[in-house]
Amino acid sequence: MNKRYITLFKVAGVILSLYLFLVGIKGLSSGIKALGGDFAKEIMTTTSDPFLALFIGILATTLFQSSSTTTSIIVGMVSGGAVSLAGAIPMIMGANIGTTVTNTIVSIGHIRRGGEFKRAFSASTVHDFFNIMAVLILFPIEIMFGLLEKTATGLGTFLFGTISTNEVFKSPVKTAIKWGAKHLESLSFDNNALYIFLSVLLTFAMLYSIVKLLRSLVLDNIKQYFDQYIFKTALRAIIFGMLLTIMVQSSSITTSTIVPLAGAGVVTLRQLYPFTLGANIGTTVTALLASMTLNVTAMVAAFAHLFFNIFGLVVIFLNPLLRDIPVKVAEWIADVSIKNKFIPVIYLLSFFFLLPLLTIFLGR
């Protein structure tokens, strides 16, 4: 067969594998949401302690597998008066940390393949460590001075009156993925555990397929395309991450999609790093759109999420003293994980599930 047609088939295979990979991610999110969503909603309304609210944001987003979902719920609760703006902001910070759990789950799919796993795991955790740093810096400032609350309130008061529109943007990509996830769910016979298992199986199978096909498509040429266009500068990477996340309305999907590319060596950790920061900003659009159907208070809560990510980018990424810390920590934990394959699993379970649960339980 003509080499050109083989290449086209492989490209089509990558696109199909990527779609099914995203269907698997969506299925995993839906299955976990069905198991833990009600619990997440309940605990989100039951605290006024900002430290507990931070960990509630982490746990709720881990269960939902989407900071967009969590922040949209928070925005709705702020609008209805169930949560104050001051109480919502720590939850929003926690949501930024919790959303990175999907990347870590995806990277573990590479765990049996040495250097590939090292690249994928460091690519997934750089997002974690950036968001953790942003919280460590901005959380105390918010508690002491109310920086985000005051900034968001000022902008909301300046720009908007009551919002009366009922239109919310729907991503065609997200709709297509949801359609595929429903078909996957139909194979689980309404069993959430089986649905999660099938989703994980599909995710890892497609992950393997994407990596194999990308390797066979002459990685150097693909890498050159990324280098020349999308990831040529940090600004381009940030804009690309932001626009892609706005399209699919989920930073979990955006960043977990790029992890296999990092594992395959198509994208380097330092190229991916600013891309994830753009995804952080892009994911705030969902809550902003949701707030447009509510009121000014809801929009102010959405603004707080946007400002948190912008301030984090300015304080850390634009600061030469702090910029490289997330990258170095991500590389270090990836090196350690190569020697002990249990560390990624322990990290995943303890940081995203056990620590928030224990903190919330003891805090009550």
TAGIVEN-V619648 format. One record per residue. N is the residue number from 1. PHI is phi in degrees with one decimal (* if undefined). PSI is psi in whole degrees, -180 to 180 (NA if undefined). D_LAST is the distance of its C-alpha to the last C-alpha in Angstrom with 1 decimal. Layout:
n->(N;N)
phi->(PHI;PHI)
psi->(PSI;PSI)
d_last->(D_LAST;D_LAST)
This chain:
n->(1;2;3;4;5;6;7;8;9;10;11;12;13;14;15;16;17;18;19;20;21;22;23;24;25;26;27;28;29;30;31;32;33;34;35;36;37;38;39;40;41;42;43;44;45;46;47;48;49;50;51;52;53;54;55;56;57;58;59;60;61;62;63;64;65;66;67;68;69;70;71;72;73;74;75;76;77;78;79;80;81;82;83;84;85;86;87;88;89;90;91;92;93;94;95;96;97;98;99;100;101;102;103;104;105;106;107;108;109;110;111;112;113;114;115;116;117;118;119;120;121;122;123;124;125;126;127;128;129;130;131;132;133;134;135;136;137;138;139;140;141;142;143;144;145;146;147;148;149;150;151;152;153;154;155;156;157;158;159;160;161;162;163;164;165;166;167;168;169;170;171;172;173;174;175;176;177;178;179;180;181;182;183;184;185;186;187;188;189;190;191;192;193;194;195;196;197;198;199;200;201;202;203;204;205;206;207;208;209;210;211;212;213;214;215;216;217;218;219;220;221;222;223;224;225;226;227;228;229;230;231;232;233;234;235;236;237;238;239;240;241;242;243;244;245;246;247;248;249;250;251;252;253;254;255;256;257;258;259;260;261;262;263;264;265;266;267;268;269;270;271;272;273;274;275;276;277;278;279;280;281;282;283;284;285;286;287;288;289;290;291;292;293;294;295;296;297;298;299;300;301;302;303;304;305;306;307;308;309;310;311;312;313;314;315;316;317;318;319;320;321;322;323;324;325;326;327;328;329;330;331;332;333;334;335;336;337;338;339;340;341;342;343;344;345;346;347;348;349;350;351;352;353;354;355;356;357;358;359;360;361;362;363;364)
phi->(*;-54.2;-58.8;-63.6;-68.1;-61.7;-61.6;-63.0;-63.0;-67.1;-62.7;-61.9;-63.0;-63.8;-63.3;-64.0;-63.3;-65.0;-61.4;-67.0;-61.2;-68.2;-62.8;-62.7;-62.9;-63.5;-63.0;-61.0;-61.6;-65.7;-64.3;-67.3;-61.5;-64.8;-76.8;-124.0;-62.1;-63.0;-62.9;-63.0;-62.0;-64.3;-71.6;-67.7;-103.7;-118.3;-146.8;-118.0;-80.5;-61.9;-66.5;-65.8;-59.9;-59.7;-73.6;-64.6;-61.7;-63.4;-66.3;-60.2;-72.7;-62.3;-71.1;-78.8;59.1;-165.1;-69.2;-61.4;-63.6;-60.7;-68.4;-65.4;-65.4;-60.9;-59.0;-63.7;-69.8;-63.9;-60.0;-84.9;84.8;-71.5;-134.7;-77.0;-61.0;-62.1;-76.8;-77.0;-61.4;-61.0;-63.2;-63.6;-61.0;-63.6;-60.6;-63.4;-75.9;-61.5;-66.2;-79.4;-61.0;-61.5;-57.2;-65.5;-60.3;-63.5;-64.2;-66.3;-62.8;-96.6;-61.1;-90.4;-122.6;20.2;-61.7;-63.5;-65.7;-58.9;-65.9;-67.5;-69.1;-66.9;-65.6;-77.0;-82.1;-62.2;-66.6;-55.0;-71.2;-64.6;-66.4;-64.5;-60.8;-60.9;-68.1;-59.4;-85.0;-86.4;-61.7;-61.7;-63.4;-65.5;-63.6;-80.2;-118.8;64.4;-57.1;-66.8;-60.2;-68.3;-64.6;-65.3;-64.0;-60.8;-66.8;-61.2;-65.3;-70.2;-91.2;-126.3;-101.8;-71.8;-93.3;-120.8;-69.4;-113.4;-93.8;-125.3;-63.0;-117.6;-77.1;-63.6;-64.4;-64.3;-63.7;-64.3;-67.4;-62.5;-61.5;-64.1;-64.8;-65.3;-67.2;-64.9;-63.0;-64.3;-83.0;-94.9;54.8;59.4;-106.1;-61.9;-62.3;-67.8;-61.0;-63.5;-61.5;-63.1;-65.5;-63.7;-60.7;-65.0;-59.4;-68.2;-64.8;-71.9;-59.6;-61.0;-64.1;-60.5;-62.2;-61.7;-68.5;-63.1;-62.3;-77.2;-92.9;57.5;-56.7;-61.3;-67.3;-64.8;-60.8;-63.0;-61.8;-62.2;-62.5;-77.4;-115.8;-72.0;-109.0;-62.4;-128.8;-61.6;-62.8;-62.6;-62.8;-62.7;-64.8;-62.6;-61.5;-67.1;-66.1;-63.4;-69.2;-63.2;-63.8;-97.5;54.5;-162.4;-70.1;-60.5;-65.6;-60.3;-74.6;-72.9;-68.7;-80.9;-59.8;-60.4;-65.7;-66.3;-60.5;-78.0;87.1;-73.3;-122.7;-86.0;-59.6;-72.0;-75.4;-72.0;-53.0;-65.5;-58.5;-66.3;-69.9;-65.0;-63.1;-57.8;-72.6;-61.2;-69.7;-74.3;-64.6;-58.2;-66.3;-62.8;-66.3;-61.6;-66.7;-66.5;-92.2;-114.6;-153.5;-61.9;-59.5;-63.4;-66.5;-62.1;-62.2;-66.5;-60.6;-60.0;-64.9;-60.9;-65.2;-58.1;-71.4;-67.8;-61.9;-60.9;-62.0;-67.3;-69.9;-101.1;-68.9;-87.1;-101.2;-60.6;-74.9;-109.9;-51.5;-86.0;-60.7;-58.3;-64.9;-64.9;-67.0;-63.2;-65.3;-63.9;-67.0;-68.2;-62.2;-65.1;-69.4;-63.4;-79.1;-135.0;-72.1;-78.8;-59.5;-59.1;-67.8;-62.8;-58.7;-60.6;-70.0;-74.8;-74.1;-92.3;-118.1;-67.1;-61.4;-60.9;-61.1;-63.7;-63.0;-64.6;-62.5;-69.4;-68.2;-88.0)
psi->(144;136;-33;-42;-37;-44;-43;-41;-40;-41;-43;-38;-40;-44;-46;-43;-39;-42;-48;-32;-46;-33;-42;-42;-43;-42;-42;-45;-46;-41;-44;-38;-41;-36;-38;1;-46;-39;-42;-45;-40;-47;-23;-18;6;26;149;-1;119;-34;-44;-39;-36;-48;-29;-40;-41;-50;-45;-42;-32;-41;-40;-23;32;117;-28;-44;-48;-49;-32;-40;-43;-44;-43;-40;-37;-42;-40;-4;6;-29;138;161;-42;-35;-27;-33;-45;-35;-40;-41;-44;-37;-36;-34;-46;-30;-19;-4;-35;-42;-44;-42;-44;-43;-30;-20;-17;6;-23;3;65;-104;-34;-43;-40;-45;-44;-43;-40;-36;-35;-39;-17;-33;-44;-54;-31;-48;-35;-44;-42;-40;-44;-33;-48;-25;-51;-37;-41;-42;-41;-41;-13;38;-52;-42;-46;-42;-48;-42;-43;-45;-43;-44;-39;-40;-39;149;-151;135;130;-1;148;10;131;131;133;126;126;-32;-46;-37;-43;-40;-40;-39;-46;-39;-34;-39;-38;-40;-34;-20;-9;-1;42;26;112;-40;-43;-38;-45;-43;-47;-38;-44;-43;-46;-42;-50;-36;-43;-32;-47;-43;-44;-47;-45;-46;-40;-40;-40;-12;29;84;-33;-40;-43;-43;-40;-39;-46;-44;-41;-31;-71;-46;23;-41;161;-38;-43;-42;-41;-46;-42;-45;-40;-48;-42;-39;-37;-37;-45;-8;41;115;-27;-46;-47;-52;-33;-23;-35;-19;-45;-34;-39;-42;-38;-8;9;-38;136;163;-42;-25;-39;-31;-56;-29;-42;-31;-36;-38;-38;-43;-42;-34;-16;-15;-36;-48;-36;-42;-42;-39;-24;-19;1;-103;-179;-38;-43;-41;-36;-41;-40;-39;-38;-39;-45;-48;-36;-46;-36;-46;-39;-43;-45;-47;-36;-59;-35;0;110;-22;-28;-20;-45;-6;-49;-38;-47;-40;-40;-42;-40;-48;-30;-40;-44;-39;-27;-37;-30;104;-9;-22;-45;-40;-44;-44;-47;-51;-43;-45;-42;-21;-61;-46;-50;-43;-46;-43;-45;-44;-48;-34;-21;NA)
d_last->(66.6;66.7;64.2;63.1;62.2;60.2;58.3;57.6;56.4;54.1;52.7;52.3;50.5;48.1;47.4;46.9;44.8;42.6;42.3;41.3;38.9;37.1;37.3;35.6;32.8;32.5;32.4;29.7;27.6;28.5;27.8;24.3;23.6;24.9;22.7;19.4;20.2;18.9;15.5;15.5;16.7;14.1;11.0;13.1;13.3;9.8;8.7;10.9;9.8;12.7;11.6;8.7;11.5;13.9;12.4;11.9;15.6;16.5;15.2;16.6;19.8;20.1;20.0;22.4;24.5;25.3;24.1;26.7;25.0;21.5;23.0;25.2;22.3;20.6;24.0;24.4;21.1;22.1;25.5;24.3;22.0;18.8;17.5;19.1;21.2;19.2;15.9;18.0;19.6;16.8;16.3;20.1;20.2;17.8;20.1;23.0;21.7;20.7;24.2;25.9;24.8;27.9;30.2;29.0;29.4;32.9;33.9;33.2;36.0;38.4;37.2;40.5;42.6;42.4;43.2;42.2;38.7;38.5;39.5;37.2;34.1;34.7;35.3;31.9;29.8;31.6;29.7;26.3;27.3;28.6;25.5;23.4;25.9;25.8;22.0;22.4;25.2;24.3;20.5;21.2;24.3;22.4;19.9;22.9;25.6;24.3;27.1;26.2;25.3;28.6;30.7;29.6;29.9;33.4;34.6;33.4;35.1;38.2;38.7;37.6;37.9;36.6;36.7;38.5;39.3;38.2;39.3;37.0;38.5;38.4;39.2;42.1;40.9;37.5;39.3;41.5;38.6;36.9;40.2;40.4;36.9;37.7;40.8;38.7;36.3;39.3;40.1;36.8;37.7;34.3;32.5;29.5;29.5;33.3;32.9;30.5;33.0;36.0;34.4;33.6;37.2;38.7;36.8;37.9;41.5;41.9;40.6;43.3;45.8;45.1;45.4;48.6;50.2;49.3;50.8;54.0;54.3;55.4;52.2;54.1;55.4;52.0;50.5;53.3;52.5;48.9;50.1;52.7;50.8;47.1;45.8;48.8;46.7;43.1;43.5;44.9;42.1;39.5;41.4;41.9;38.2;37.4;40.1;39.4;35.8;36.8;39.2;36.7;33.6;31.4;31.0;29.8;33.3;35.2;33.9;33.8;37.4;38.5;37.0;39.9;42.4;41.0;41.1;44.7;45.6;46.5;43.9;43.0;39.6;40.7;42.1;38.9;36.6;37.7;37.8;34.0;33.6;35.8;33.7;30.6;32.5;34.0;30.8;29.9;32.9;31.2;28.6;31.5;33.6;30.9;30.4;34.2;33.9;31.4;31.7;31.7;28.0;27.4;30.0;28.6;25.2;27.5;29.5;26.4;26.0;29.8;29.8;27.0;29.1;32.3;31.0;29.7;33.2;35.0;33.0;33.0;35.8;38.3;37.6;39.9;37.9;34.7;36.2;36.9;33.7;31.9;35.3;35.7;32.2;32.7;36.2;34.9;32.2;34.9;37.3;35.0;34.1;37.9;38.1;35.1;34.5;31.2;29.5;29.2;27.6;25.1;24.4;23.9;21.5;19.5;19.3;18.8;16.9;15.5;14.2;12.3;10.9;10.0;8.5;6.3;5.5;5.4;3.8;0.0)
